[in-house]
Amino acid sequence: MPCVNAAYVRHPQFEQSLEVLRSAGVTVLYGDGGFVPNQPGERSPGGYPWRIALDAVEAGAGPRS
């Protein structure tokens, strides 16, 4: 799950990098249902979607033994 602001997202390499990761089978939690970037300088430490990230890790790890 990338954690970047809206200025970084505007760089053309950002979308290309997401596409490469997804085509390699990596689950990228970005956009709807994942991380949504904030504006530059806008601090929102409580806004990081930890539950989404941790749920994805748990789902990827499979059942507990």
N, C-alpha and C positions, 0 to 999 in steps of 0.2 A: 504494500500500500504506500504509494508515494505521498510525501508530505511536503508540498510545495505551495507557493503562493501563485496568484493569477498571473503575475509577470513572467514567471518561469514557464508556465503552461503555454504562453504565446510563442515561445521559441519553437520553430518547426521540428527540431530534433526530438522534442518531448513526445509528440504523437507518434513519430517514427519508432522511438524506443518502446513505447507501449505496444505498438503493433508487432515488433520483433519479439518481445517477451511473450505476448499472447500466442503468436504463431509457434513458439517453442513449447507451448503447453503450460506456461506459467499463468496462474490465476492472479490477475491484477485488479485489486479492489480500488477502483478509481471512478469517479462520476457517480451517477445514481446508484445507491446501494453500497457506496464505498466512500473514499475521501473526496470531499469537494473543497477546492482551494479557496482561501480567503484573499482579500486584497492586500497588496504590499503594505507592511507596517501595522497591519491589523493583527494584534496578538490575541490568540484564542486557544490557550493551552487546554482548556476544558472542552474545546470543540472537537478534539481529535477522536474519531470513532473507534475507541479501543475495543468495545464489545464486538464490533464487526470484524476487526482484525483478529481478536482472540478466538472468536467462533470459527473463522476460516482456518486458523491453525489447528484447532481441535478437530474440525471436519477432515482436514488433510492428513492428520496423524492417525486417523482410524480409531477403532474401539480401544478402550483401555483394557489392559490385561490384568 
